[in-house]
Amino acid sequence: MARKMSYEGKYKLSRSEYNTAKWYAYRFNEWLDEYNSLKDSVSAISYENADMPHAVNKTSNPTESLAERRAVLREKMDRITRICQIAGGDLSDYLFKAVVNENVTYSTLKALMDIPCSANTFYDRRRKFYWLLAKEI
């Protein structure tokens, strides 16, 4: 089996940098699901007998932890969206679908969404996306 020729252009990445950026972007849907599941999941603590002494844990605040986790997830998702807009320009919606979903290729986008560019243009923008993402994460 012939090995794929390496890319020698402007947006060159090592194999490990490319894989790190690719799998980071693939986690977008996982982060979105977690982000949406963290809504209103903290409930009030109920004490069966308020007169009984109880331990107070001042270091653990579930509401604060929830808000911090949601902020981290939102920042990661916003990073991917922002870099898609920078790298993709007018093709950012198509680029976004391709970089966050594992099995979406140019052929898929052409058949289902009639992407308005050539394969070379699309793959150049996708390469730029991974290059920008790898430099930022």
N, C-alpha and C positions, 0 to 999 in steps of 0.2 A: 504494500500500500504506500503510495506516495505521500510524503509529508507536505503539509501546507507551507507555502513560502512565507517567511516572516515579513512583516510590514516594516518599511524603512522610511516612512514619511514623517510629517510634522507631529503627529499624535502617537508616537511610538511609546509603547509600554512593555515592561518585562512581562513574562507569562504570569508571574505571581501577582503583579500589580493589576493586570487585566482581570484575573480570576477573583481577586479581592473586590474590585469594583463591581464586577458582574454579579457576584453572589450577594453583595450588599444591596444592590438595586432589586434583586429578586425577592428580598425580604420585605419589600414595600407592602404587599398585600397582607403578610403576616402582622406587620406593625399596625396596619389599618384595622384589622380585625381586633387586635388587642386594644388599640386606642378606643374603638367603639364599645368594646366590652367593659371598659373601665368607667363608664358613665354611672354615676349614682350607686356604686357598689359598696360604699361605706355607709354602714347604718349606725345608729346610736347604740351606745352601750347601755344595757339594762341591768340593774342590780335588783336581785330578788328581795334582799333585805337591806334597805338603805342605812339602817342603824348599825350594821355590822362593819367593822373596820375592813378596809380593802387596800391592796397595794396600788400605788399610783405610779405609772410608768411615764415619766416626763420626756423620755427620749423617743418614744414611739407615738407618732401622731398619724393615724391611718389616712386622714384626709390630706395631710401635707404630703405623705408618701405617694398617694394616688395622684395628686396634682403634679408632683415632680416627675413621676413616670409618664404621665400624659404629655408633659412639656418636652421630655426627652424624645418621645415617639413623634410628636408633632414636628420637632426640629429636624429629625431624620427624614421624615416624609417631605417636609418643605424643601430640604436640601436636594432631594431627587427631582422634585417638581421644578425647582428653580434652575437646576443645571440642564434639565430637558429644554426649558425655554431658551436658555443661553445657547446651547448646542444646536437645537433643532430649528429655532426661529419659527418660520411658518409651518414647519413639519413637526412641531413639538408634540402635538397630540398623537401622531403616529409613532414618533420616537418613544414617547412615554409608554404606549402599549407594548412596544417591542422590548424595552429594557426592564420592565417590571414583571413580564410574563415569560416564562421559560421557553415556550414553544411557538412564539410569534416571530416569524421571519418576514422578509420583504415580500416573498411570494404570498404569504397569508394576508398581509396588508393590501397587496395589489388585488387579490381576489375578493376579499371581503369589504374593503374600505376604499378601493380605487385610489391608492396613494398617488399624489400628483408629481412624482419625480422618478428618476432612474434609480436602479439598484445601486449604482456607484455613488450617487448623491446621498442616498439613504444610509449606506454603510459608512460613508465618510462622516456623516453627522453622528451616527451611533458611535464610531471610533472616537470622535471628539468628546462625546458625552462621557465615555468611560475614562478618557484621559483627564478631563476636568474633575470627575468624581474621584479618581485615584489620587489626584493632587490635593483634594480637599479632605479626604477621610484619613 
